[in-house]
Amino acid sequence: METKTFETDDLYLSSVITTILKKPPGFKVVNGRTIFVYPISDELYGAMAQYNGGITLNAIELTQTIKRLRAEMMMKRNEHERGYNGNNFRASFR
């Protein structure tokens, strides 16, 4: 049975969820957009409720998470566009 997931392309929501849960998201690229993927759990729903309720977080920790997820998001998108498949990197001459 496949695990159900929550998917979003919202960097800020993902950053707050990651900061609260202390767990990084999975990634997938769809139509050139990087999607953040989280397994559905009660903790995830709690983190989303806190986000919607305006939780106060440490600004430095949240900012670092935003920067890290943005960098990973762009890296995953670039890997996908260039045809990276784990071991083999096809050169792209555009």
C-alpha positions in Angstrom: 0.0 0.0 0.0 1.4 3.4 -1.0 1.9 6.0 1.7 -0.4 9.1 1.2 1.4 12.3 0.8 0.8 16.1 1.0 2.3 18.0 -1.9 2.8 21.7 -2.2 4.9 24.2 -4.2 4.6 26.8 -1.4 8.2 27.5 -0.2 7.1 29.4 2.9 4.5 26.7 4.0 7.2 24.0 3.5 9.7 26.0 5.4 7.4 26.4 8.4 6.4 22.7 8.3 10.1 21.7 8.1 11.0 24.0 10.9 8.3 22.7 13.2 8.7 19.0 12.3 12.5 19.1 12.1 12.2 16.8 9.1 13.1 17.7 5.5 10.6 17.2 2.7 10.9 14.9 -0.3 11.0 16.6 -3.7 9.6 15.9 -7.1 9.6 18.0 -10.3 6.4 18.4 -12.3 6.2 20.6 -15.4 9.4 22.5 -14.3 8.1 23.2 -10.8 9.6 21.6 -7.7 7.0 20.2 -5.4 7.7 19.6 -1.7 6.3 16.2 -0.5 5.5 15.3 3.1 4.0 12.0 4.3 0.6 12.6 5.8 0.5 12.4 9.6 -1.1 14.0 12.6 2.1 16.0 13.1 1.8 17.4 9.6 -1.7 18.5 10.1 -0.7 20.0 13.5 2.1 22.0 11.8 -0.2 23.2 9.1 -2.7 24.3 11.7 0.0 26.2 13.5 1.1 27.9 10.2 -2.5 29.0 9.5 -2.8 30.2 13.1 0.2 32.4 12.8 2.7 30.5 15.0 5.7 32.5 16.2 9.0 31.0 15.1 12.7 31.8 15.6 13.4 34.2 12.7 17.0 33.0 12.1 16.0 29.3 12.1 13.1 30.0 9.7 15.3 32.1 7.4 17.9 29.4 7.2 15.3 26.8 6.4 13.8 29.0 3.6 17.3 29.5 2.1 18.1 25.8 2.3 14.8 24.7 0.8 15.1 27.3 -2.0 18.5 26.1 -2.9 17.4 22.4 -2.9 14.3 23.4 -4.9 16.4 25.0 -7.6 19.0 22.2 -7.6 16.2 19.5 -8.1 14.6 21.5 -10.9 18.0 22.0 -12.7 18.8 18.3 -12.3 15.5 17.4 -13.8 15.9 19.8 -16.7 19.4 18.5 -17.5 18.4 14.8 -17.3 20.2 13.8 -14.1 19.2 10.2 -13.3 21.3 9.3 -10.3 24.7 8.3 -11.8 24.6 9.8 -15.2 24.7 13.5 -16.0 23.9 14.3 -19.6 25.6 17.5 -20.8 23.2 20.2 -21.9 24.4 22.6 -24.6 21.8 25.3 -25.0 
